[in-house]
């Protein structure tokens, strides 16, 4: 796969929300001036407060809920839609809007930044192992927002962009859909103080396996700690949504994630454990940090839905041995009580408390979600703000920005019929533009300064 990254020049020319560098709307396959006007008409929040951004104690306030609650999927015949898709890659299939949540995949990528404070801490850490612990916690926290998020983000249109500055969290990020077949999303984020750069490209592959949908997030993520002249790389774990046909939807992350410090040779190996037959391993993450000579220096453990801890390897092994004695008796009882269910993959009972090994250090704990999250697509507080169109943005954001997509905006406002029509219109426009380029034998070129290597 071609690795695609966004250069720092992207920020220099554009992060001030200037549309510099964009061509006419013919150059953008899906988003047009008409879409821009539609978005303005749909969103009324940007007209409040006399065009000023609400603040509290000098800090910009962001919205805490969506304009309308999510719709019910109870009356949707999912099997009628998916029965012909078994084993196929879902990115090549037009899916009904009933499966979506009101965010683009570019906005979903931005959720990597929800716990940016974990990277901000590394600038003051003199020890490379301490920095690796913080980076590992950040890598786990990047997938935490997916807990109970069973809605699929909208596929970005070719040339679609998203940019966000969060002064309260000290970062800015831009992203762009740089390829449609295969679908590749490139992003570039940096600390406002110049301490780190975070970038990469994601090529998600979705497959339907009868009772579940599997997402494989292909692509490499790179974090550069500029003060320490270190570069870390890793890829996200696989994600599986169970019971898409029958039963309660639930999510698990699984697979091995290797975080490599290319400057020191240190490596962190994290095992996102699959649920297992009796659900004992649900949500668990376990791993270790080793130096370039493969000596284990620290153990990292916890749950990607809750928290992560670090402890000395010897203390961890001693604790596991003492736990294993008690588990053997419990496992025999579970085997007698366990029963197979052919209709649905029952979600195991979630044990929300991580058994903390004495002497452990807390690396990260998940933030609580808003009380109304369950009727707002299970969004976190951070996700709730991503499609917010703040006063003044209409005049300076490029019309390729996700916030101006009329299908996402309509879904967010609870107008599902309008959202479905707009989604189909934009997809048809994208197909037509691709055919026109093929006739003229033209290659797609990205809107901003993106390089390939």
Secondary structure, DSSP 8 states (H G I E B T S, - for coil): ---EEE-THHHHHHTTT--TT---GGGSSS--HHHHHHHHHH--GGGSGGG---EETTEE---SS-SS-----TT--HHHHHTT-BTSBGGGS---GGGEEEEEHHHHHHGGGGGTHHHHGGGG---HHHHHHHHHHHHHHTTGGGTT--SEEE---TT-EEEEEETTTTEEEEEEEEETTTTEEEEEEEETTSSEEEEEEEEEEEEE-SSEEEEEEES-EEEEETTTTEEEEE---EEEEE-SSSS--EEEEEEEEEEEETTT--EEEEEE----TTSTTTTEEEEEEE-TT--EEEEEEEETTTEEEEE-HHHHHHHHHHHHHHHHHHHHHHHHH----SS--------------TT-EEEEE-----TTGGGTTT--HHHHTTT---TTGGGTS-TTBGGG-HHHHHHHTT-HHHHHHHHHHHHHHHHHHHHHHHHTT-----SS-EEE-
